[in-house]
Amino acid sequence: MTLTIGNTEYNCKKLDIKRELRCTDVNYNTQGDMLIDLVKRKYLIEATFEPMTGKELAALRESCGQIFVTVGFDAPEGYLEREFHVMNEPAPEFISVNGVKMYGGVKLEFKEK
């Protein structure tokens, strides 16, 4: 499973892609009926990355440094590229893989703009 952030492709250990409804304008008429306008379906992505080196983690942090980033992913509609807000900074845990210091458990949450 891969996720493209900016121009860089990352391997993911786990990739959870969901769609949610977001109501942007909710009103009520005089009878008390709810009227919803501008309902949009937007993607939420939670990505857990494969263990990465310090250099790879630095590149990931740089890719996610902007308020909004372009993310490419496979969806039932085909390959999509959308603008997302990064919900948190990649925070790693140190692990050792064959004696090499790596960063594991790096997880990011993205919410579509």
Secondary structure, DSSP 8 states (H G I E B T S, - for coil): -EEEETTEEEEEEEEEEEEEEEEEEEEE-TT--EEEEEEEEEEEEEEEE--B-HHHHHHHHHHT-SSEEEEEEEETTEEEEEEEEE-S----EEEEETTEEEEE--EEEEEE-
